[in-house]
Amino acid sequence: MEKGKECYNCRFYRPIYTKGFCQFDKLDYGFCRAQNDMRVEKHGTCELYQRNFRSVGRRKAVALKKLVEAEEDLHVIRQILSEEWEDNRL
C-alpha cells in the first residue's frame, strides 16, 4: 500500500460520522462514490484513486487565514507592550 494514496485522500471518498455526546465522531470507514457508494476502509486503496485537490487548497486557505490572524494579534500585543514600556520609562 502506497502512503498518501489511501482512500481518505481520494476525491471520491466520503467519510461517515456518528452523533457523539457533544460532537460528531468520524468513523474508520466511509463511502466510495467511484464504486457506487460501496463501503470502504479509510486506509484502503483501489485503482480508481484520484487525489483530492480541493482539500489541499482548502487547507492552504485556512492556514493563510490563521497566519494573518496571528500576525494581527502579534501586532496588537506589540503595540500594548510598547505603550507599557514607554509609560514605565517616564
MOPAC internal coordinates of N, CA, C and O (Angstrom, degrees):
PM7 1SCF
backbone

  N    0.0000 0     0.00 0     0.00 0    0    0    0
  C    1.4403 1     0.00 0     0.00 0    1    0    0
  C    1.5240 1   108.96 1     0.00 0    2    1    0
  O    1.2310 1   120.29 1   -51.43 1    3    2    1
  N    1.3171 1   117.05 1   128.57 1    3    2    1
  C    1.4532 1   120.94 1  -179.58 1    5    3    2
  C    1.5224 1   110.06 1   -83.47 1    6    5    3
  O    1.2310 1   121.48 1   -46.86 1    7    6    5
  N    1.3293 1   114.77 1   133.14 1    7    6    5
  C    1.4582 1   119.93 1   177.46 1    9    7    6
  C    1.5191 1   108.96 1   -67.82 1   10    9    7
  O    1.2310 1   119.68 1   -44.75 1   11   10    9
  N    1.3153 1   118.22 1   135.25 1   11   10    9
  C    1.4465 1   122.29 1  -179.74 1   13   11   10
  C    1.5196 1   113.65 1    93.16 1   14   13   11
  O    1.2310 1   119.74 1   164.56 1   15   14   13
  N    1.3121 1   118.11 1   -15.44 1   15   14   13
  C    1.4628 1   121.14 1   178.18 1   17   15   14
  C    1.5222 1   109.85 1  -108.56 1   18   17   15
  O    1.2310 1   121.36 1  -142.72 1   19   18   17
  N    1.3128 1   115.00 1    37.28 1   19   18   17
  C    1.4552 1   120.00 1   179.07 1   21   19   18
  C    1.5259 1   109.08 1   -90.34 1   22   21   19
  O    1.2310 1   120.77 1   -20.31 1   23   22   21
  N    1.3151 1   116.14 1   159.69 1   23   22   21
  C    1.4637 1   121.44 1  -173.17 1   25   23   22
  C    1.5245 1   113.22 1   -55.67 1   26   25   23
  O    1.2310 1   119.69 1   142.90 1   27   26   25
  N    1.3247 1   118.21 1   -37.10 1   27   26   25
  C    1.4655 1   118.71 1  -176.14 1   29   27   26
  C    1.5317 1   112.43 1   -67.10 1   30   29   27
  O    1.2310 1   119.37 1   166.87 1   31   30   29
  N    1.3392 1   118.80 1   -13.13 1   31   30   29
  C    1.4638 1   122.33 1   174.59 1   33   31   30
  C    1.5288 1   112.54 1   -96.61 1   34   33   31
  O    1.2310 1   119.92 1   176.91 1   35   34   33
  N    1.3032 1   117.75 1    -3.09 1   35   34   33
  C    1.4662 1   122.33 1  -175.46 1   37   35   34
  C    1.5296 1   110.83 1   -82.49 1   38   37   35
  O    1.2310 1   120.76 1   -32.12 1   39   38   37
  N    1.3326 1   116.16 1   147.88 1   39   38   37
  C    1.4690 1   119.88 1  -179.86 1   41   39   38
  C    1.5227 1   112.28 1   -71.55 1   42   41   39
  O    1.2310 1   119.44 1   162.62 1   43   42   41
  N    1.3253 1   118.68 1   -17.38 1   43   42   41
  C    1.4552 1   121.56 1  -179.08 1   45   43   42
  C    1.5243 1   112.83 1   -91.21 1   46   45   43
  O    1.2310 1   119.51 1   169.29 1   47   46   45
  N    1.3096 1   118.53 1   -10.71 1   47   46   45
  C    1.4689 1   122.60 1  -176.02 1   49   47   46
  C    1.5279 1   110.86 1   -80.35 1   50   49   47
  O    1.2310 1   120.59 1   -46.97 1   51   50   49
  N    1.3073 1   116.47 1   133.03 1   51   50   49
  C    1.4563 1   122.84 1   174.20 1   53   51   50
  C    1.5256 1   108.25 1  -126.11 1   54   53   51
  O    1.2310 1   119.74 1   -62.63 1   55   54   53
  N    1.3318 1   118.11 1   117.37 1   55   54   53
  C    1.4647 1   120.40 1  -177.86 1   57   55   54
  C    1.5257 1   111.67 1   -71.19 1   58   57   55
  O    1.2310 1   121.58 1   -19.20 1   59   58   57
  N    1.3154 1   114.58 1   160.80 1   59   58   57
  C    1.4628 1   121.83 1   177.29 1   61   59   58
  C    1.5196 1   107.54 1  -110.85 1   62   61   59
  O    1.2310 1   121.11 1   -44.43 1   63   62   61
  N    1.3271 1   115.48 1   135.57 1   63   62   61
  C    1.4545 1   121.47 1   179.55 1   65   63   62
  C    1.5257 1   109.25 1  -116.11 1   66   65   63
  O    1.2310 1   120.77 1   -32.14 1   67   66   65
  N    1.3291 1   116.13 1   147.86 1   67   66   65
  C    1.4537 1   121.42 1   172.17 1   69   67   66
  C    1.5157 1   108.63 1  -119.83 1   70   69   67
  O    1.2310 1   120.54 1   -27.87 1   71   70   69
  N    1.3054 1   116.57 1   152.13 1   71   70   69
  C    1.4557 1   120.72 1  -179.25 1   73   71   70
  C    1.5153 1   109.10 1   -78.66 1   74   73   71
  O    1.2310 1   120.99 1   -59.65 1   75   74   73
  N    1.3378 1   115.71 1   120.35 1   75   74   73
  C    1.4504 1   121.82 1   175.71 1   77   75   74
  C    1.5120 1   110.19 1   -94.96 1   78   77   75
  O    1.2310 1   120.38 1    18.30 1   79   78   77
  N    1.3134 1   116.87 1  -161.70 1   79   78   77
  C    1.4611 1   120.95 1  -178.85 1   81   79   78
  C    1.5250 1   111.52 1   -69.00 1   82   81   79
  O    1.2310 1   120.50 1   126.99 1   83   82   81
  N    1.3249 1   116.65 1   -53.01 1   83   82   81
  C    1.4715 1   120.62 1  -178.55 1   85   83   82
  C    1.5207 1   113.25 1  -123.77 1   86   85   83
  O    1.2310 1   119.65 1  -176.14 1   87   86   85
  N    1.3223 1   118.28 1     3.86 1   87   86   85
  C    1.4523 1   121.31 1  -178.40 1   89   87   86
  C    1.5240 1   109.27 1  -155.35 1   90   89   87
  O    1.2310 1   121.27 1    -6.33 1   91   90   89
  N    1.3085 1   115.18 1   173.67 1   91   90   89
  C    1.4584 1   120.44 1   174.33 1   93   91   90
  C    1.5201 1   108.36 1   -95.02 1   94   93   91
  O    1.2310 1   120.39 1   -44.54 1   95   94   93
  N    1.3258 1   116.87 1   135.46 1   95   94   93
  C    1.4628 1   122.67 1  -178.90 1   97   95   94
  C    1.5253 1   109.40 1  -104.75 1   98   97   95
  O    1.2310 1   120.57 1   -46.96 1   99   98   97
  N    1.3315 1   116.51 1   133.04 1   99   98   97
  C    1.4609 1   121.75 1   179.06 1  101   99   98
  C    1.5345 1   108.36 1   -84.36 1  102  101   99
  O    1.2310 1   120.45 1   -47.73 1  103  102  101
  N    1.3196 1   116.74 1   132.27 1  103  102  101
  C    1.4612 1   121.59 1   179.39 1  105  103  102
  C    1.5205 1   110.27 1   -86.13 1  106  105  103
  O    1.2310 1   120.51 1   -10.95 1  107  106  105
  N    1.3471 1   116.63 1   169.05 1  107  106  105
  C    1.4590 1   122.17 1  -178.53 1  109  107  106
  C    1.5310 1   112.83 1   -84.96 1  110  109  107
  O    1.2310 1   120.18 1  -165.39 1  111  110  109
  N    1.3120 1   117.26 1    14.61 1  111  110  109
  C    1.4537 1   120.96 1   176.56 1  113  111  110
  C    1.5292 1   108.59 1  -146.72 1  114  113  111
  O    1.2310 1   121.08 1   -13.80 1  115  114  113
  N    1.3147 1   115.54 1   166.20 1  115  114  113
  C    1.4573 1   121.11 1  -179.59 1  117  115  114
  C    1.5129 1   110.01 1  -157.08 1  118  117  115
  O    1.2310 1   120.79 1    18.34 1  119  118  117
  N    1.3244 1   116.09 1  -161.66 1  119  118  117
  C    1.4582 1   121.21 1  -179.03 1  121  119  118
  C    1.5207 1   110.24 1  -112.49 1  122  121  119
  O    1.2310 1   120.62 1   -36.73 1  123  122  121
  N    1.3304 1   116.41 1   143.27 1  123  122  121
  C    1.4580 1   122.96 1   176.70 1  125  123  122
  C    1.5222 1   107.88 1  -106.30 1  126  125  123
  O    1.2310 1   120.34 1   -66.60 1  127  126  125
  N    1.3372 1   116.95 1   113.40 1  127  126  125
  C    1.4640 1   120.83 1  -179.75 1  129  127  126
  C    1.5212 1   111.58 1   -69.70 1  130  129  127
  O    1.2310 1   119.95 1   154.24 1  131  130  129
  N    1.3240 1   117.71 1   -25.76 1  131  130  129
  C    1.4672 1   120.34 1   179.56 1  133  131  130
  C    1.5236 1   111.45 1   -71.71 1  134  133  131
  O    1.2310 1   120.38 1   155.86 1  135  134  133
  N    1.3156 1   116.88 1   -24.14 1  135  134  133
  C    1.4630 1   121.63 1  -179.98 1  137  135  134
  C    1.5259 1   110.86 1  -108.66 1  138  137  135
  O    1.2310 1   120.60 1  -142.55 1  139  138  137
  N    1.3309 1   116.46 1    37.45 1  139  138  137
  C    1.4710 1   123.25 1   177.08 1  141  139  138
  C    1.5246 1   112.55 1    57.00 1  142  141  139
  O    1.2310 1   121.36 1  -129.36 1  143  142  141
  N    1.3281 1   115.01 1    50.64 1  143  142  141
  C    1.4695 1   123.01 1   177.48 1  145  143  142
  C    1.5239 1   113.33 1    55.52 1  146  145  143
  O    1.2310 1   120.99 1  -143.07 1  147  146  145
  N    1.3262 1   115.72 1    36.93 1  147  146  145
  C    1.4477 1   121.00 1   175.27 1  149  147  146
  C    1.5337 1   109.38 1   -74.79 1  150  149  147
  O    1.2310 1   120.18 1   -36.50 1  151  150  149
  N    1.3135 1   117.26 1   143.50 1  151  150  149
  C    1.4564 1   121.34 1   178.32 1  153  151  150
  C    1.5225 1   109.61 1   -73.54 1  154  153  151
  O    1.2310 1   120.62 1   -50.91 1  155  154  153
  N    1.3453 1   116.41 1   129.09 1  155  154  153
  C    1.4626 1   121.55 1  -178.78 1  157  155  154
  C    1.5207 1   109.92 1  -132.30 1  158  157  155
  O    1.2310 1   120.97 1   -24.94 1  159  158  157
  N    1.3165 1   115.75 1   155.06 1  159  158  157
  C    1.4580 1   121.40 1   176.12 1  161  159  158
  C    1.5190 1   110.11 1   -74.62 1  162  161  159
  O    1.2310 1   120.56 1   -32.01 1  163  162  161
  N    1.3135 1   116.54 1   147.99 1  163  162  161
  C    1.4556 1   122.10 1  -178.46 1  165  163  162
  C    1.5265 1   112.29 1   -61.21 1  166  165  163
  O    1.2310 1   120.09 1   142.32 1  167  166  165
  N    1.3347 1   117.43 1   -37.68 1  167  166  165
  C    1.4632 1   121.77 1  -177.45 1  169  167  166
  C    1.5263 1   112.59 1   -99.16 1  170  169  167
  O    1.2310 1   120.26 1  -165.17 1  171  170  169
  N    1.3346 1   117.10 1    14.83 1  171  170  169
  C    1.4494 1   120.53 1   177.63 1  173  171  170
  C    1.5233 1   111.41 1   -80.16 1  174  173  171
  O    1.2310 1   120.85 1    -7.87 1  175  174  173
  N    1.3291 1   115.99 1   172.13 1  175  174  173
  C    1.4687 1   121.23 1   176.68 1  177  175  174
  C    1.5275 1   109.06 1  -136.83 1  178  177  175
  O    1.2310 1   121.18 1   -17.86 1  179  178  177
  N    1.3354 1   115.36 1   162.14 1  179  178  177
  C    1.4673 1   120.22 1   174.21 1  181  179  178
  C    1.5222 1   108.91 1  -154.72 1  182  181  179
  O    1.2310 1   120.66 1    -7.52 1  183  182  181
  N    1.3303 1   116.34 1   172.48 1  183  182  181
  C    1.4597 1   120.96 1  -177.81 1  185  183  182
  C    1.5266 1   111.95 1   -78.34 1  186  185  183
  O    1.2310 1   119.13 1   171.62 1  187  186  185
  N    1.3199 1   119.27 1    -8.38 1  187  186  185
  C    1.4591 1   123.25 1  -179.32 1  189  187  186
  C    1.5241 1   112.63 1   -94.00 1  190  189  187
  O    1.2310 1   120.26 1  -169.55 1  191  190  189
  N    1.3272 1   117.11 1    10.45 1  191  190  189
  C    1.4620 1   121.61 1  -176.32 1  193  191  190
  C    1.5326 1   111.69 1   -59.68 1  194  193  191
  O    1.2310 1   120.98 1   -47.70 1  195  194  193
  N    1.3279 1   115.73 1   132.30 1  195  194  193
  C    1.4615 1   122.67 1   171.49 1  197  195  194
  C    1.5246 1   107.26 1  -137.15 1  198  197  195
  O    1.2310 1   120.99 1   -46.62 1  199  198  197
  N    1.3054 1   115.70 1   133.38 1  199  198  197
  C    1.4577 1   120.65 1  -176.38 1  201  199  198
  C    1.5335 1   110.52 1   -64.23 1  202  201  199
  O    1.2310 1   121.13 1   -37.80 1  203  202  201
  N    1.3134 1   115.44 1   142.20 1  203  202  201
  C    1.4554 1   122.04 1  -179.47 1  205  203  202
  C    1.5224 1   108.97 1   -91.07 1  206  205  203
  O    1.2310 1   120.21 1   -90.87 1  207  206  205
  N    1.3230 1   117.21 1    89.13 1  207  206  205
  C    1.4595 1   121.77 1  -177.59 1  209  207  206
  C    1.5176 1   112.02 1   -68.92 1  210  209  207
  O    1.2310 1   119.96 1   151.68 1  211  210  209
  N    1.2970 1   117.69 1   -28.32 1  211  210  209
  C    1.4547 1   121.01 1  -178.65 1  213  211  210
  C    1.5195 1   111.53 1   -61.97 1  214  213  211
  O    1.2310 1   120.03 1   139.95 1  215  214  213
  N    1.3205 1   117.55 1   -40.05 1  215  214  213
  C    1.4618 1   119.65 1  -178.85 1  217  215  214
  C    1.5305 1   111.37 1   -70.28 1  218  217  215
  O    1.2310 1   120.08 1   148.86 1  219  218  217
  N    1.3365 1   117.46 1   -31.14 1  219  218  217
  C    1.4624 1   120.67 1   177.69 1  221  219  218
  C    1.5255 1   109.76 1   -65.54 1  222  221  219
  O    1.2310 1   120.27 1   133.61 1  223  222  221
  N    1.3154 1   117.09 1   -46.39 1  223  222  221
  C    1.4560 1   121.21 1   178.28 1  225  223  222
  C    1.5113 1   112.32 1   -63.59 1  226  225  223
  O    1.2310 1   120.73 1   142.17 1  227  226  225
  N    1.3141 1   116.21 1   -37.83 1  227  226  225
  C    1.4637 1   120.95 1   179.26 1  229  227  226
  C    1.5250 1   110.20 1   -65.67 1  230  229  227
  O    1.2310 1   120.57 1   138.00 1  231  230  229
  N    1.3343 1   116.52 1   -42.00 1  231  230  229
  C    1.4704 1   119.36 1   178.95 1  233  231  230
  C    1.5131 1   111.08 1   -63.57 1  234  233  231
  O    1.2310 1   120.19 1   140.16 1  235  234  233
  N    1.3329 1   117.25 1   -39.84 1  235  234  233
  C    1.4644 1   120.79 1   178.42 1  237  235  234
  C    1.5227 1   110.42 1   -64.76 1  238  237  235
  O    1.2310 1   120.11 1   137.83 1  239  238  237
  N    1.3168 1   117.40 1   -42.17 1  239  238  237
  C    1.4590 1   121.07 1  -179.91 1  241  239  238
  C    1.5284 1   110.94 1   -64.14 1  242  241  239
  O    1.2310 1   120.50 1   137.39 1  243  242  241
  N    1.3166 1   116.66 1   -42.61 1  243  242  241
  C    1.4630 1   120.14 1   179.04 1  245  243  242
  C    1.5239 1   110.62 1   -66.06 1  246  245  243
  O    1.2310 1   120.31 1   138.14 1  247  246  245
  N    1.3288 1   117.01 1   -41.86 1  247  246  245
  C    1.4668 1   120.59 1   178.81 1  249  247  246
  C    1.5206 1   110.86 1   -62.96 1  250  249  247
  O    1.2310 1   120.09 1   137.92 1  251  250  249
  N    1.3123 1   117.44 1   -42.08 1  251  250  249
  C    1.4668 1   120.92 1   178.94 1  253  251  250
  C    1.5230 1   111.03 1   -64.53 1  254  253  251
  O    1.2310 1   120.48 1   138.70 1  255  254  253
  N    1.3125 1   116.69 1   -41.30 1  255  254  253
  C    1.4653 1   120.93 1   178.48 1  257  255  254
  C    1.5241 1   110.70 1   -62.08 1  258  257  255
  O    1.2310 1   120.34 1   136.67 1  259  258  257
  N    1.3197 1   116.95 1   -43.33 1  259  258  257
  C    1.4701 1   121.03 1   179.73 1  261  259  258
  C    1.5235 1   111.22 1   -66.85 1  262  261  259
  O    1.2310 1   119.99 1   143.83 1  263  262  261
  N    1.3264 1   117.62 1   -36.17 1  263  262  261
  C    1.4650 1   120.53 1   177.28 1  265  263  262
  C    1.5284 1   111.20 1   -65.02 1  266  265  263
  O    1.2310 1   120.50 1   139.13 1  267  266  265
  N    1.3182 1   116.65 1   -40.87 1  267  266  265
  C    1.4634 1   120.29 1   177.89 1  269  267  266
  C    1.5220 1   110.52 1   -64.28 1  270  269  267
  O    1.2310 1   120.35 1   137.56 1  271  270  269
  N    1.3294 1   116.94 1   -42.44 1  271  270  269
  C    1.4675 1   120.73 1   177.64 1  273  271  270
  C    1.5230 1   110.90 1   -62.90 1  274  273  271
  O    1.2310 1   119.93 1   138.56 1  275  274  273
  N    1.3281 1   117.75 1   -41.44 1  275  274  273
  C    1.4648 1   121.46 1   178.64 1  277  275  274
  C    1.5209 1   110.77 1   -64.42 1  278  277  275
  O    1.2310 1   120.33 1   140.19 1  279  278  277
  N    1.3381 1   116.97 1   -39.81 1  279  278  277
  C    1.4585 1   121.03 1   178.52 1  281  279  278
  C    1.5315 1   110.52 1   -62.72 1  282  281  279
  O    1.2310 1   120.36 1   137.86 1  283  282  281
  N    1.3241 1   116.91 1   -42.14 1  283  282  281
  C    1.4650 1   120.56 1   177.98 1  285  283  282
  C    1.5276 1   110.85 1   -64.16 1  286  285  283
  O    1.2310 1   120.25 1   138.39 1  287  286  285
  N    1.3225 1   117.14 1   -41.61 1  287  286  285
  C    1.4681 1   120.86 1   178.35 1  289  287  286
  C    1.5266 1   111.00 1   -63.17 1  290  289  287
  O    1.2310 1   120.43 1   137.76 1  291  290  289
  N    1.3255 1   116.79 1   -42.24 1  291  290  289
  C    1.4617 1   120.36 1   178.20 1  293  291  290
  C    1.5189 1   111.57 1   -64.32 1  294  293  291
  O    1.2310 1   120.46 1   143.35 1  295  294  293
  N    1.3276 1   116.73 1   -36.65 1  295  294  293
  C    1.4582 1   120.20 1   177.88 1  297  295  294
  C    1.5322 1   110.40 1   -63.51 1  298  297  295
  O    1.2310 1   120.07 1   137.25 1  299  298  297
  N    1.3166 1   117.47 1   -42.75 1  299  298  297
  C    1.4693 1   121.96 1   179.08 1  301  299  298
  C    1.5215 1   109.83 1   -64.59 1  302  301  299
  O    1.2310 1   119.98 1   136.29 1  303  302  301
  N    1.3250 1   117.65 1   -43.71 1  303  302  301
  C    1.4659 1   121.10 1   179.16 1  305  303  302
  C    1.5189 1   110.37 1   -63.17 1  306  305  303
  O    1.2310 1   120.18 1   138.15 1  307  306  305
  N    1.3173 1   117.27 1   -41.85 1  307  306  305
  C    1.4632 1   120.99 1   178.90 1  309  307  306
  C    1.5199 1   110.71 1   -62.18 1  310  309  307
  O    1.2310 1   120.24 1   137.98 1  311  310  309
  N    1.3238 1   117.15 1   -42.02 1  311  310  309
  C    1.4553 1   120.95 1   179.40 1  313  311  310
  C    1.5290 1   110.86 1   -63.94 1  314  313  311
  O    1.2310 1   120.03 1   136.44 1  315  314  313
  N    1.3121 1   117.56 1   -43.56 1  315  314  313
  C    1.4678 1   121.46 1   178.83 1  317  315  314
  C    1.5162 1   110.41 1   -62.39 1  318  317  315
  O    1.2310 1   120.30 1   133.75 1  319  318  317
  N    1.3243 1   117.03 1   -46.25 1  319  318  317
  C    1.4650 1   120.29 1  -178.79 1  321  319  318
  C    1.5207 1   111.79 1   -66.21 1  322  321  319
  O    1.2310 1   119.96 1   141.44 1  323  322  321
  N    1.3263 1   117.67 1   -38.56 1  323  322  321
  C    1.4634 1   119.28 1   179.59 1  325  323  322
  C    1.5237 1   110.76 1   -67.94 1  326  325  323
  O    1.2310 1   119.59 1   141.44 1  327  326  325
  N    1.3377 1   118.39 1   -38.56 1  327  326  325
  C    1.4671 1   120.86 1   176.23 1  329  327  326
  C    1.5289 1   110.95 1   -64.88 1  330  329  327
  O    1.2310 1   120.46 1   139.08 1  331  330  329
  N    1.3137 1   116.72 1   -40.92 1  331  330  329
  C    1.4671 1   120.75 1   178.72 1  333  331  330
  C    1.5265 1   110.40 1   -65.39 1  334  333  331
  O    1.2310 1   120.54 1   139.99 1  335  334  333
  N    1.3252 1   116.58 1   -40.01 1  335  334  333
  C    1.4592 1   120.43 1   179.52 1  337  335  334
  C    1.5254 1   111.03 1   -65.26 1  338  337  335
  O    1.2310 1   120.49 1   139.00 1  339  338  337
  N    1.3494 1   116.66 1   -41.00 1  339  338  337
  C    1.4614 1   120.95 1   177.64 1  341  339  338
  C    1.5247 1   111.76 1   -65.07 1  342  341  339
  O    1.2310 1   119.97 1   141.67 1  343  342  341
  N    1.3334 1   117.65 1   -38.33 1  343  342  341
  C    1.4662 1   121.47 1   177.79 1  345  343  342
  C    1.5227 1   110.98 1   -64.76 1  346  345  343
  O    1.2310 1   120.25 1   143.05 1  347  346  345
  N    1.3299 1   117.12 1   -36.95 1  347  346  345
  C    1.4643 1   120.63 1   179.67 1  349  347  346
  C    1.5195 1   112.27 1   -74.12 1  350  349  347
  O    1.2310 1   120.11 1   153.69 1  351  350  349
  N    1.3301 1   117.39 1   -26.31 1  351  350  349
  C    1.4767 1   121.18 1   178.55 1  353  351  350
  C    1.5281 1   111.06 1   -69.79 1  354  353  351
  O    1.2310 1   119.86 1   148.01 1  355  354  353
  N    1.3020 1   117.87 1   -31.99 1  355  354  353
  C    1.4686 1   121.68 1  -176.09 1  357  355  354
  C    1.4702 1   111.46 1   -78.19 1  358  357  355
  O    1.2310 1   120.10 1   180.00 1  359  358  357

